[in-house]
Amino acid sequence: MSDFFEQFPTVFSALNVGFLQTLKLFAVTLLGAIPLGLIVSFGSMSRFKILSGATRTVVWIIRGSPLMIQLMIIYYFPGLILHNPIWGSGEDGRFLAAAIAFIINYACYFSEIYRGGVQSVPRGQNEAGLVLGLSKRQIFFKVTLLQMIKRIVPPMSNEIITLVKDTSLSRIIALQELIWAGESFMKGSRGLSGLIWPLFFTGIYYLAFSALLTALFNYTEKKLSYFKI
């Protein structure tokens, strides 16, 4: 037990650093994927068949293949195939590659949620807006968007909570996130080795973060409950 209390400050410090990297990847992914997903959804719903067909094909490929493979391709492909290692070998390069992979992946998932939300709004409301003299842009932002937000909060919350756990996949390209930090004490880190208990503490970080997000989304759903749909 005395060893545990001696080791805890070292382990706790490393886990905090790893969690900050996880949190950073989570935040950057959301900042990029939320707006990009909306743009992709417009492409999927476009009346220009070539654009909508190409967009839906890309979305199908991204959603149908493992995120881990996408991470490895984005990180290793430039160096191994194009002989141009644009990411380098540093932590910043690995983070940038991981962020791009996550943004593309989650943008495709979010785009389908957006598309379902937009298409679930009754057409009659768009027609009523046109009769009232509103432009298509005004109808989208004043009528469709508000109702879409109400509809997409539950599926978006599920995807965002999944993102919390998916960030651990970035360790496949050696990004030193939370799981990497916990596992490092099994292999030998900061003079410690053969320790498995740090991995259990990584689970506490994920559970606490997921619980916080769940409470936030539950609050958001209640605030949006004035929409009768």
GROMACS elastic network, one bead per residue, 0.5 to 0.9 nm:
[ bonds ]
;  ai    aj funct       b0    kb
    1     4     6  0.51153   500
    1     5     6  0.66970   500
    1     6     6  0.88222   500
    2     5     6  0.53297   500
    2     6     6  0.63077   500
    2     7     6  0.86695   500
    3     6     6  0.50428   500
    3     7     6  0.60187   500
    3     8     6  0.84177   500
    4     7     6  0.51256   500
    4     8     6  0.58382   500
    5     8     6  0.51847   500
    5     9     6  0.75286   500
    6     9     6  0.69158   500
    6    10     6  0.80467   500
    7    10     6  0.55932   500
    7    11     6  0.62536   500
    7    12     6  0.85521   500
    7   192     6  0.80262   500
    8    11     6  0.50949   500
    8    12     6  0.57424   500
    8    13     6  0.83579   500
    8   198     6  0.87757   500
    9    12     6  0.50856   500
    9    13     6  0.60331   500
    9    14     6  0.86542   500
   10    13     6  0.53072   500
   10    14     6  0.64288   500
   10    15     6  0.87716   500
   10   190     6  0.77215   500
   11    14     6  0.51979   500
   11    15     6  0.61331   500
   11    16     6  0.85970   500
   11   181     6  0.84114   500
   11   182     6  0.77566   500
   11   185     6  0.78772   500
   11   190     6  0.88842   500
   11   198     6  0.68202   500
   12    15     6  0.50943   500
   12    16     6  0.61382   500
   12    17     6  0.87150   500
   12   198     6  0.83007   500
   12   201     6  0.87669   500
   13    16     6  0.52024   500
   13    17     6  0.64476   500
   13    18     6  0.87931   500
   14    17     6  0.51663   500
   14    18     6  0.62489   500
   14    19     6  0.86033   500
   14   178     6  0.85115   500
   14   181     6  0.60309   500
   14   182     6  0.77954   500
   15    19     6  0.59597   500
   15    20     6  0.85244   500
   15   177     6  0.84765   500
   15   178     6  0.59575   500
   15   179     6  0.83298   500
   15   180     6  0.88993   500
   15   181     6  0.56510   500
   15   182     6  0.63842   500
   15   198     6  0.81035   500
   15   201     6  0.83365   500
   15   202     6  0.72165   500
   15   205     6  0.89066   500
   16    19     6  0.50029   500
   16    20     6  0.61676   500
   16    21     6  0.87172   500
   16   178     6  0.77645   500
   16   181     6  0.87517   500
   17    20     6  0.52120   500
   17    21     6  0.65447   500
   17    22     6  0.88269   500
   17   176     6  0.86840   500
   17   177     6  0.78067   500
   17   178     6  0.76398   500
   17   181     6  0.79349   500
   18    21     6  0.51763   500
   18    22     6  0.63159   500
   18    23     6  0.86595   500
   18   176     6  0.61033   500
   18   179     6  0.74260   500
   18   180     6  0.72458   500
   18   181     6  0.55341   500
   18   182     6  0.82349   500
   19    23     6  0.59601   500
   19    24     6  0.83985   500
   19   177     6  0.61800   500
   19   179     6  0.85403   500
   19   181     6  0.84893   500
   19   202     6  0.84595   500
   19   205     6  0.76469   500
   20    24     6  0.60087   500
   20    25     6  0.85785   500
   20   177     6  0.77017   500
   20   178     6  0.79600   500
   21    24     6  0.50225   500
   21    25     6  0.62101   500
   21    26     6  0.85520   500
   21    95     6  0.86068   500
   21   175     6  0.85258   500
   21   176     6  0.71881   500
   21   177     6  0.52400   500
   21   178     6  0.72517   500
   22    25     6  0.52049   500
   22    26     6  0.61326   500
   22    27     6  0.86658   500
   22   164     6  0.79865   500
   22   167     6  0.62685   500
   22   168     6  0.76248   500
   22   176     6  0.85447   500
   22   177     6  0.52079   500
   22   178     6  0.61305   500
   23    26     6  0.50052   500
   23    27     6  0.61377   500
   23    28     6  0.85905   500
   23   164     6  0.82252   500
   23   167     6  0.87099   500
   23   177     6  0.88089   500
   24    27     6  0.51951   500
   24    28     6  0.61050   500
   24    29     6  0.84533   500
   25    28     6  0.52447   500
   25    29     6  0.60032   500
   25    30     6  0.86464   500
   25    95     6  0.74878   500
   25    98     6  0.78458   500
   25    99     6  0.62002   500
   25   102     6  0.84514   500
   25   167     6  0.70136   500
   25   177     6  0.88448   500
   26    29     6  0.52600   500
   26    30     6  0.63894   500
   26    31     6  0.87766   500
   26    99     6  0.85508   500
   26   102     6  0.88130   500
   26   160     6  0.87448   500
   26   163     6  0.69243   500
   26   164     6  0.65269   500
   26   167     6  0.68689   500
   27    30     6  0.52644   500
   27    31     6  0.61855   500
   27    32     6  0.86685   500
   28    31     6  0.50928   500
   28    32     6  0.61859   500
   28    33     6  0.83892   500
   28    99     6  0.67569   500
   28   103     6  0.79654   500
   29    32     6  0.52809   500
   29    33     6  0.56989   500
   29    34     6  0.81829   500
   29    99     6  0.60410   500
   29   100     6  0.78878   500
   29   101     6  0.89166   500
   29   102     6  0.59629   500
   29   104     6  0.87179   500
   29   106     6  0.76808   500
   29   107     6  0.88291   500
   29   163     6  0.86741   500
   30    33     6  0.51280   500
   30    34     6  0.56514   500
   30    35     6  0.85700   500
   30   103     6  0.73033   500
   30   106     6  0.82115   500
   30   107     6  0.87625   500
   30   160     6  0.80623   500
   31    34     6  0.61029   500
   31    35     6  0.73046   500
   31    36     6  0.89145   500
   31   103     6  0.84506   500
   32    35     6  0.62315   500
   32    36     6  0.61779   500
   32    37     6  0.84782   500
   32    99     6  0.87644   500
   32   100     6  0.86385   500
   32   103     6  0.56991   500
   32   104     6  0.84425   500
   32   107     6  0.78090   500
   33    37     6  0.55535   500
   33    38     6  0.84440   500
   33   102     6  0.79714   500
   33   104     6  0.67580   500
   33   105     6  0.80782   500
   33   106     6  0.57601   500
   33   108     6  0.81337   500
   33   110     6  0.73991   500
   34    37     6  0.52986   500
   34    38     6  0.66230   500
   34   103     6  0.85288   500
   34   106     6  0.80957   500
   34   107     6  0.63553   500
   34   110     6  0.68362   500
   34   111     6  0.84702   500
   35    38     6  0.52077   500
   35    39     6  0.65261   500
   35    40     6  0.87977   500
   35   107     6  0.78878   500
   36    39     6  0.50883   500
   36    40     6  0.61717   500
   36    41     6  0.85857   500
   36   103     6  0.80776   500
   36   104     6  0.81175   500
   36   107     6  0.56628   500
   36   108     6  0.84029   500
   36   110     6  0.86339   500
   36   111     6  0.80213   500
   37    40     6  0.50075   500
   37    41     6  0.60935   500
   37    42     6  0.87095   500
   37   103     6  0.89092   500
   37   104     6  0.84677   500
   37   106     6  0.75186   500
   37   108     6  0.59135   500
   37   109     6  0.74376   500
   37   110     6  0.51680   500
   37   112     6  0.80832   500
   37   113     6  0.88097   500
   37   114     6  0.75580   500
   38    41     6  0.50635   500
   38    42     6  0.64384   500
   38    43     6  0.88387   500
   38   107     6  0.78130   500
   38   110     6  0.74146   500
   38   111     6  0.56552   500
   38   114     6  0.64398   500
   38   115     6  0.82754   500
   39    42     6  0.52094   500
   39    43     6  0.65342   500
   39    44     6  0.88758   500
   39   107     6  0.88912   500
   39   111     6  0.76667   500
   40    43     6  0.50004   500
   40    44     6  0.62916   500
   40    45     6  0.87412   500
   40    55     6  0.69523   500
   40    56     6  0.87779   500
   40    59     6  0.84955   500
   40   107     6  0.73906   500
   40   108     6  0.70501   500
   40   110     6  0.88048   500
   40   111     6  0.57131   500
   40   112     6  0.86969   500
   41    45     6  0.62087   500
   41    46     6  0.84821   500
   41    55     6  0.83947   500
   41    56     6  0.89205   500
   41   108     6  0.81990   500
   41   110     6  0.81880   500
   41   112     6  0.65332   500
   41   113     6  0.84606   500
   41   114     6  0.62933   500
   41   115     6  0.55018   500
   42    45     6  0.51125   500
   42    46     6  0.59105   500
   42    52     6  0.83927   500
   42   111     6  0.82397   500
   42   114     6  0.89176   500
   42   115     6  0.77463   500
   43    46     6  0.50741   500
   43    47     6  0.87127   500
   43    48     6  0.85894   500
   43    51     6  0.61830   500
   43    52     6  0.52990   500
   43    53     6  0.86654   500
   43    54     6  0.85471   500
   43    55     6  0.59165   500
   43    56     6  0.80704   500
   44    47     6  0.87451   500
   44    51     6  0.73768   500
   44    53     6  0.71648   500
   44    54     6  0.82110   500
   44    55     6  0.54909   500
   44    56     6  0.56177   500
   44    59     6  0.87735   500
   44   111     6  0.81842   500
   44   112     6  0.85509   500
   44   115     6  0.77238   500
   45    48     6  0.86083   500
   45    51     6  0.89701   500
   45    52     6  0.61243   500
   45   115     6  0.72319   500
   46    49     6  0.70035   500
   46    50     6  0.89460   500
   46    51     6  0.67525   500
   46    52     6  0.53437   500
   47    50     6  0.87874   500
   47    51     6  0.81397   500
   47    52     6  0.70983   500
   48    51     6  0.55420   500
   48    52     6  0.62443   500
   48    53     6  0.85338   500
   49    52     6  0.51411   500
   49    53     6  0.57767   500
   49    54     6  0.83465   500
   50    53     6  0.51700   500
   50    54     6  0.60411   500
   50    55     6  0.84808   500
   51    54     6  0.52364   500
   51    55     6  0.60325   500
   51    56     6  0.85232   500
   52    55     6  0.51137   500
   52    56     6  0.60343   500
   52    57     6  0.84902   500
   53    56     6  0.52717   500
   53    57     6  0.61446   500
   53    58     6  0.87394   500
   54    57     6  0.51301   500
   54    58     6  0.63339   500
   54    59     6  0.86941   500
   55    58     6  0.52413   500
   55    59     6  0.62140   500
   55    60     6  0.85757   500
   56    60     6  0.59879   500
   56    61     6  0.85923   500
   57    60     6  0.50187   500
   57    61     6  0.62358   500
   57    62     6  0.86827   500
   58    61     6  0.51444   500
   58    62     6  0.61935   500
   58    63     6  0.85283   500
   58   108     6  0.82448   500
   59    62     6  0.52013   500
   59    63     6  0.59631   500
   59    64     6  0.82119   500
   59   105     6  0.85071   500
   59   107     6  0.88363   500
   59   108     6  0.52783   500
   59   109     6  0.77081   500
   59   111     6  0.83505   500
   59   112     6  0.84450   500
   60    63     6  0.52665   500
   60    64     6  0.57379   500
   60    65     6  0.85256   500
   60   108     6  0.83226   500
   61    64     6  0.50872   500
   61    65     6  0.61678   500
   62    65     6  0.55872   500
   62    66     6  0.78791   500
   62    67     6  0.79558   500
   62    70     6  0.80412   500
   62   104     6  0.79759   500
   62   105     6  0.60466   500
   62   108     6  0.68853   500
   62   109     6  0.85669   500
   63    66     6  0.76651   500
   63    67     6  0.84103   500
   63   105     6  0.70598   500
   63   106     6  0.87262   500
   63   108     6  0.68577   500
   63   109     6  0.67633   500
   65    68     6  0.85772   500
   65    69     6  0.72582   500
   65    70     6  0.75408   500
   66    69     6  0.54472   500
   66    70     6  0.66197   500
   66    71     6  0.88719   500
   67    71     6  0.61652   500
   67    72     6  0.87093   500
   67   101     6  0.77351   500
   67   102     6  0.77136   500
   67   105     6  0.69775   500
   67   166     6  0.85085   500
   67   169     6  0.78889   500
   68    71     6  0.50976   500
   68    72     6  0.63577   500
   68    73     6  0.87166   500
   68   169     6  0.62380   500
   68   170     6  0.76711   500
   68   172     6  0.72871   500
   69    72     6  0.51267   500
   69    73     6  0.61254   500
   69    74     6  0.85649   500
   70    73     6  0.51556   500
   70    74     6  0.60705   500
   70    75     6  0.84729   500
   70   101     6  0.63923   500
   70   102     6  0.87186   500
   70   105     6  0.82310   500
   71    74     6  0.53379   500
   71    75     6  0.60936   500
   71    76     6  0.84131   500
   71    97     6  0.73880   500
   71    98     6  0.61951   500
   71   100     6  0.86595   500
   71   101     6  0.55820   500
   71   102     6  0.78674   500
   71   169     6  0.83394   500
   71   170     6  0.72384   500
   71   172     6  0.78604   500
   71   173     6  0.74001   500
   72    75     6  0.52238   500
   72    76     6  0.57291   500
   72    77     6  0.76460   500
   72    98     6  0.89797   500
   72   172     6  0.74072   500
   72   173     6  0.67001   500
   73    76     6  0.53852   500
   73    77     6  0.51064   500
   73    78     6  0.83515   500
   74    77     6  0.57948   500
   74    78     6  0.73477   500
   74    97     6  0.64383   500
   74    98     6  0.80516   500
   74   100     6  0.81244   500
   74   101     6  0.66788   500
   75    78     6  0.70361   500
   75    79     6  0.80316   500
   75    85     6  0.85213   500
   75    86     6  0.87404   500
   75    87     6  0.70140   500
   75    93     6  0.87933   500
   75    94     6  0.72640   500
   75    97     6  0.55986   500
   75    98     6  0.75460   500
   75   101     6  0.86419   500
   75   173     6  0.72778   500
   76    79     6  0.56488   500
   76    80     6  0.59809   500
   76    81     6  0.80511   500
   76    85     6  0.77382   500
   76    87     6  0.87503   500
   76   173     6  0.86728   500
   77    80     6  0.53535   500
   77    81     6  0.53878   500
   77    82     6  0.68205   500
   77    83     6  0.84461   500
   77    84     6  0.87728   500
   77    85     6  0.82702   500
   78    81     6  0.57964   500
   78    83     6  0.61130   500
   78    84     6  0.52377   500
   78    85     6  0.53587   500
   78    86     6  0.65277   500
   78    87     6  0.82519   500
   79    82     6  0.57013   500
   79    86     6  0.70590   500
   79    87     6  0.83719   500
   79    88     6  0.87221   500
   80    83     6  0.55073   500
   80    84     6  0.77246   500
   80    85     6  0.76407   500
   81    84     6  0.80004   500
   82    85     6  0.79199   500
   84    87     6  0.87433   500
   85    88     6  0.56159   500
   85    89     6  0.84037   500
   86    93     6  0.80194   500
   87    90     6  0.78006   500
   87    92     6  0.81284   500
   87    94     6  0.65188   500
   87    95     6  0.89672   500
   87    96     6  0.74931   500
   87    97     6  0.67867   500
   88    91     6  0.87264   500
   88    92     6  0.85523   500
   88    93     6  0.56751   500
   88    94     6  0.77907   500
   89    92     6  0.83740   500
   89    93     6  0.64604   500
   89    94     6  0.71008   500
   90    93     6  0.54021   500
   90    94     6  0.64677   500
   90    95     6  0.87325   500
   91    94     6  0.51122   500
   91    95     6  0.60707   500
   91    96     6  0.86247   500
   91   174     6  0.82903   500
   91   175     6  0.64812   500
   91   176     6  0.76252   500
   92    95     6  0.50647   500
   92    96     6  0.61862   500
   92    97     6  0.86934   500
   92   175     6  0.89142   500
   93    96     6  0.51373   500
   93    97     6  0.62470   500
   93    98     6  0.85748   500
   94    97     6  0.51987   500
   94    98     6  0.60968   500
   94    99     6  0.85188   500
   94   170     6  0.85899   500
   94   173     6  0.67850   500
   94   174     6  0.73613   500
   94   175     6  0.58976   500
   95    98     6  0.50728   500
   95    99     6  0.60011   500
   95   100     6  0.86169   500
   95   170     6  0.83546   500
   95   175     6  0.64247   500
   95   176     6  0.89044   500
   96    99     6  0.50611   500
   96   100     6  0.62223   500
   96   101     6  0.86486   500
   97   100     6  0.52707   500
   97   101     6  0.62743   500
   97   102     6  0.86804   500
   97   173     6  0.89706   500
   98   101     6  0.51412   500
   98   102     6  0.61106   500
   98   103     6  0.85132   500
   98   167     6  0.88466   500
   98   170     6  0.61830   500
   98   173     6  0.80340   500
   98   175     6  0.80312   500
   99   102     6  0.51557   500
   99   103     6  0.59806   500
   99   104     6  0.85716   500
  100   103     6  0.51533   500
  100   104     6  0.61814   500
  100   105     6  0.85274   500
  101   104     6  0.53853   500
  101   105     6  0.61319   500
  101   106     6  0.86097   500
  102   105     6  0.50891   500
  102   106     6  0.59494   500
  102   107     6  0.81808   500
  102   163     6  0.87122   500
  102   166     6  0.89214   500
  102   167     6  0.82974   500
  103   106     6  0.53880   500
  103   107     6  0.57718   500
  103   108     6  0.85630   500
  104   107     6  0.51807   500
  104   108     6  0.64156   500
  104   109     6  0.89547   500
  105   108     6  0.54902   500
  105   109     6  0.67105   500
  105   110     6  0.88740   500
  106   110     6  0.59452   500
  106   111     6  0.83334   500
  106   159     6  0.81383   500
  106   160     6  0.88964   500
  106   163     6  0.82440   500
  107   110     6  0.50312   500
  107   111     6  0.59135   500
  107   112     6  0.87984   500
  108   111     6  0.50703   500
  108   112     6  0.66981   500
  108   113     6  0.89899   500
  109   112     6  0.55371   500
  109   113     6  0.67140   500
  109   114     6  0.89289   500
  109   159     6  0.79954   500
  110   113     6  0.50340   500
  110   114     6  0.61482   500
  110   115     6  0.85344   500
  110   155     6  0.89394   500
  110   156     6  0.71127   500
  110   159     6  0.80057   500
  111   114     6  0.50169   500
  111   115     6  0.60132   500
  111   116     6  0.85367   500
  112   116     6  0.60868   500
  112   117     6  0.84829   500
  113   116     6  0.51787   500
  113   117     6  0.61477   500
  113   118     6  0.86919   500
  113   152     6  0.63800   500
  113   155     6  0.70246   500
  113   156     6  0.72046   500
  114   117     6  0.50149   500
  114   118     6  0.61319   500
  114   119     6  0.85348   500
  114   148     6  0.74845   500
  114   149     6  0.86104   500
  114   152     6  0.69059   500
  115   118     6  0.52471   500
  115   119     6  0.60881   500
  115   120     6  0.84456   500
  116   119     6  0.52559   500
  116   120     6  0.60032   500
  116   121     6  0.89918   500
  116   148     6  0.85853   500
  116   151     6  0.87851   500
  116   152     6  0.81689   500
  117   120     6  0.52200   500
  117   121     6  0.69341   500
  117   144     6  0.88418   500
  117   145     6  0.87227   500
  117   147     6  0.80232   500
  117   149     6  0.74962   500
  117   150     6  0.85676   500
  117   151     6  0.58619   500
  117   152     6  0.58958   500
  118   121     6  0.57280   500
  118   140     6  0.89949   500
  118   144     6  0.66023   500
  118   145     6  0.74215   500
  118   147     6  0.82792   500
  118   148     6  0.56340   500
  118   151     6  0.89170   500
  119   122     6  0.75487   500
  119   123     6  0.83105   500
  119   148     6  0.86826   500
  120   123     6  0.86178   500
  120   148     6  0.77779   500
  120   151     6  0.83365   500
  121   124     6  0.85718   500
  121   125     6  0.75761   500
  121   126     6  0.86032   500
  121   143     6  0.89678   500
  121   144     6  0.64973   500
  121   147     6  0.70389   500
  121   148     6  0.70710   500
  122   125     6  0.58438   500
  122   126     6  0.75273   500
  123   126     6  0.53077   500
  123   127     6  0.64236   500
  123   128     6  0.86875   500
  124   127     6  0.50071   500
  124   128     6  0.60336   500
  124   129     6  0.85614   500
  125   129     6  0.61804   500
  125   130     6  0.87102   500
  125   139     6  0.85528   500
  125   143     6  0.75433   500
  125   144     6  0.81807   500
  126   129     6  0.50574   500
  126   130     6  0.63737   500
  126   131     6  0.87393   500
  126   136     6  0.80931   500
  126   139     6  0.64427   500
  126   140     6  0.82570   500
  126   143     6  0.77550   500
  126   144     6  0.78186   500
  127   130     6  0.51114   500
  127   131     6  0.62908   500
  127   132     6  0.87121   500
  128   131     6  0.50527   500
  128   132     6  0.62881   500
  128   133     6  0.88051   500
  128   134     6  0.88891   500
  129   132     6  0.50605   500
  129   133     6  0.64714   500
  129   134     6  0.53758   500
  129   135     6  0.77841   500
  129   136     6  0.82442   500
  129   138     6  0.84702   500
  129   139     6  0.60267   500
  129   143     6  0.80573   500
  130   133     6  0.50714   500
  130   134     6  0.52348   500
  130   135     6  0.66666   500
  130   136     6  0.75090   500
  130   139     6  0.77922   500
  131   134     6  0.74333   500
  134   137     6  0.79964   500
  134   138     6  0.58249   500
  134   139     6  0.61667   500
  135   138     6  0.51340   500
  135   139     6  0.61851   500
  135   140     6  0.86523   500
  136   139     6  0.50229   500
  136   140     6  0.61758   500
  136   141     6  0.87709   500
  137   140     6  0.51898   500
  137   141     6  0.63582   500
  137   142     6  0.84563   500
  138   141     6  0.53171   500
  138   142     6  0.56673   500
  138   143     6  0.76392   500
  139   142     6  0.53569   500
  139   143     6  0.51418   500
  139   144     6  0.63523   500
  139   145     6  0.84024   500
  140   143     6  0.56597   500
  140   145     6  0.56353   500
  140   146     6  0.85503   500
  141   144     6  0.62140   500
  141   145     6  0.51086   500
  141   146     6  0.71059   500
  142   145     6  0.65163   500
  142   146     6  0.66339   500
  143   146     6  0.59869   500
  143   147     6  0.67457   500
  143   148     6  0.88009   500
  144   147     6  0.54836   500
  144   148     6  0.59610   500
  144   149     6  0.87021   500
  145   149     6  0.61530   500
  145   150     6  0.88249   500
  146   149     6  0.53546   500
  146   150     6  0.67794   500
  146   227     6  0.86246   500
  147   150     6  0.52871   500
  147   151     6  0.65279   500
  147   152     6  0.88882   500
  147   227     6  0.71720   500
  147   229     6  0.78086   500
  148   151     6  0.51214   500
  148   152     6  0.61317   500
  148   153     6  0.86744   500
  149   152     6  0.52877   500
  149   153     6  0.61590   500
  149   224     6  0.85205   500
  150   153     6  0.58168   500
  150   154     6  0.83789   500
  150   221     6  0.74031   500
  150   224     6  0.61644   500
  150   225     6  0.77655   500
  150   227     6  0.71926   500
  150   229     6  0.85558   500
  151   154     6  0.71662   500
  151   155     6  0.82590   500
  151   229     6  0.84765   500
  152   155     6  0.56088   500
  152   156     6  0.58287   500
  152   157     6  0.83703   500
  153   156     6  0.51352   500
  153   157     6  0.59112   500
  153   158     6  0.86771   500
  153   217     6  0.75127   500
  153   220     6  0.79972   500
  153   221     6  0.68839   500
  154   157     6  0.51760   500
  154   158     6  0.64670   500
  154   159     6  0.89215   500
  154   217     6  0.78787   500
  154   218     6  0.88221   500
  154   221     6  0.78065   500
  155   158     6  0.51509   500
  155   159     6  0.63941   500
  155   160     6  0.87104   500
  156   159     6  0.51271   500
  156   160     6  0.61004   500
  156   161     6  0.85850   500
  157   160     6  0.51294   500
  157   161     6  0.61274   500
  157   162     6  0.84871   500
  157   213     6  0.80560   500
  157   214     6  0.75619   500
  157   217     6  0.63815   500
  158   161     6  0.52725   500
  158   162     6  0.61502   500
  158   163     6  0.86436   500
  158   214     6  0.89200   500
  159   163     6  0.61686   500
  159   164     6  0.89166   500
  160   164     6  0.66687   500
  160   213     6  0.84622   500
  161   164     6  0.52356   500
  161   165     6  0.71364   500
  161   166     6  0.88950   500
  161   209     6  0.87706   500
  161   210     6  0.60401   500
  161   213     6  0.70750   500
  161   214     6  0.77340   500
  162   165     6  0.54255   500
  162   166     6  0.61199   500
  162   167     6  0.88247   500
  162   210     6  0.88395   500
  163   167     6  0.61486   500
  164   167     6  0.57922   500
  164   168     6  0.80188   500
  164   206     6  0.71068   500
  164   209     6  0.77959   500
  164   210     6  0.71121   500
  165   168     6  0.59451   500
  165   169     6  0.81290   500
  165   206     6  0.70224   500
  165   210     6  0.87684   500
  166   169     6  0.55594   500
  166   170     6  0.79037   500
  167   170     6  0.57718   500
  167   171     6  0.82472   500
  167   177     6  0.78803   500
  167   178     6  0.87894   500
  168   171     6  0.60063   500
  168   172     6  0.84715   500
  168   177     6  0.68353   500
  168   178     6  0.70708   500
  168   179     6  0.60646   500
  168   180     6  0.79782   500
  169   172     6  0.59360   500
  169   173     6  0.83999   500
  169   179     6  0.89377   500
  170   173     6  0.58660   500
  170   174     6  0.69239   500
  170   175     6  0.56973   500
  170   176     6  0.81806   500
  170   177     6  0.74488   500
  171   176     6  0.64266   500
  171   177     6  0.66939   500
  171   178     6  0.88480   500
  171   179     6  0.74071   500
  171   180     6  0.60944   500
  172   175     6  0.73355   500
  174   177     6  0.85266   500
  174   180     6  0.77312   500
  175   180     6  0.74438   500
  176   179     6  0.78282   500
  176   180     6  0.52415   500
  176   181     6  0.63217   500
  177   180     6  0.53430   500
  177   181     6  0.62445   500
  177   182     6  0.88921   500
  178   181     6  0.51179   500
  178   182     6  0.63513   500
  178   183     6  0.86733   500
  178   202     6  0.65084   500
  178   205     6  0.85623   500
  179   182     6  0.50797   500
  179   183     6  0.60018   500
  179   184     6  0.84182   500
  179   199     6  0.70914   500
  179   202     6  0.64882   500
  179   203     6  0.88438   500
  180   183     6  0.51924   500
  180   184     6  0.60037   500
  181   184     6  0.52866   500
  181   185     6  0.74065   500
  181   189     6  0.88987   500
  181   198     6  0.84945   500
  181   199     6  0.86159   500
  181   202     6  0.86391   500
  182   185     6  0.61053   500
  182   186     6  0.78632   500
  182   195     6  0.89296   500
  182   196     6  0.80003   500
  182   197     6  0.83664   500
  182   198     6  0.50743   500
  182   200     6  0.83385   500
  182   201     6  0.78756   500
  182   202     6  0.64524   500
  183   186     6  0.54637   500
  183   187     6  0.70749   500
  183   188     6  0.89986   500
  183   195     6  0.83561   500
  183   196     6  0.74664   500
  183   198     6  0.73684   500
  183   199     6  0.63331   500
  184   187     6  0.53190   500
  184   188     6  0.60418   500
  184   189     6  0.56289   500
  184   192     6  0.88703   500
  184   193     6  0.79237   500
  184   195     6  0.87948   500
  185   188     6  0.50991   500
  185   189     6  0.51623   500
  185   190     6  0.79667   500
  185   191     6  0.86636   500
  185   192     6  0.58590   500
  185   193     6  0.50256   500
  185   194     6  0.64417   500
  185   195     6  0.54504   500
  185   196     6  0.72308   500
  185   197     6  0.89723   500
  185   198     6  0.72730   500
  185   199     6  0.88120   500
  186   189     6  0.78530   500
  186   192     6  0.78524   500
  186   196     6  0.59600   500
  186   198     6  0.86809   500
  187   192     6  0.82140   500
  187   193     6  0.54389   500
  187   194     6  0.63641   500
  187   195     6  0.81959   500
  188   191     6  0.63826   500
  188   192     6  0.52305   500
  188   194     6  0.70232   500
  188   195     6  0.85474   500
  189   192     6  0.52517   500
  189   193     6  0.63715   500
  190   193     6  0.84628   500
  192   195     6  0.73591   500
  193   196     6  0.88579   500
  195   198     6  0.68065   500
  195   199     6  0.85318   500
  196   199     6  0.57687   500
  196   200     6  0.75098   500
  197   200     6  0.53540   500
  197   201     6  0.68836   500
  198   201     6  0.51304   500
  198   202     6  0.65355   500
  199   202     6  0.51019   500
  199   203     6  0.67692   500
  200   203     6  0.52511   500
  200   204     6  0.68490   500
  201   204     6  0.50143   500
  201   205     6  0.66282   500
  201   206     6  0.89407   500
  202   205     6  0.51632   500
  202   206     6  0.65302   500
  202   207     6  0.87400   500
  203   206     6  0.51582   500
  203   207     6  0.60969   500
  203   208     6  0.85432   500
  204   207     6  0.50474   500
  204   208     6  0.60015   500
  204   209     6  0.84896   500
  205   208     6  0.52683   500
  205   209     6  0.61658   500
  205   210     6  0.85431   500
  206   209     6  0.52111   500
  206   210     6  0.59967   500
  206   211     6  0.84457   500
  207   210     6  0.51358   500
  207   211     6  0.59966   500
  207   212     6  0.85888   500
  208   211     6  0.50885   500
  208   212     6  0.62374   500
  208   213     6  0.87473   500
  209   212     6  0.51373   500
  209   213     6  0.63249   500
  209   214     6  0.86219   500
  210   213     6  0.51248   500
  210   214     6  0.60402   500
  210   215     6  0.86231   500
  211   214     6  0.50295   500
  211   215     6  0.62266   500
  211   216     6  0.86193   500
  212   215     6  0.52664   500
  212   216     6  0.62821   500
  212   217     6  0.87830   500
  213   217     6  0.61387   500
  213   218     6  0.85226   500
  214   217     6  0.52027   500
  214   218     6  0.60919   500
  214   219     6  0.85661   500
  215   218     6  0.51247   500
  215   219     6  0.62025   500
  215   220     6  0.86396   500
  216   219     6  0.51701   500
  216   220     6  0.62338   500
  216   221     6  0.87758   500
  217   221     6  0.61435   500
  217   222     6  0.86195   500
  218   221     6  0.51762   500
  218   222     6  0.63678   500
  218   223     6  0.87614   500
  219   222     6  0.51846   500
  219   223     6  0.62895   500
  219   224     6  0.87552   500
  220   223     6  0.50874   500
  220   224     6  0.62777   500
  220   225     6  0.86770   500
  221   224     6  0.51341   500
  221   225     6  0.61574   500
  222   225     6  0.50594   500
  222   226     6  0.81733   500
  223   226     6  0.71603   500
  224   227     6  0.61840   500
  225   228     6  0.71465   500
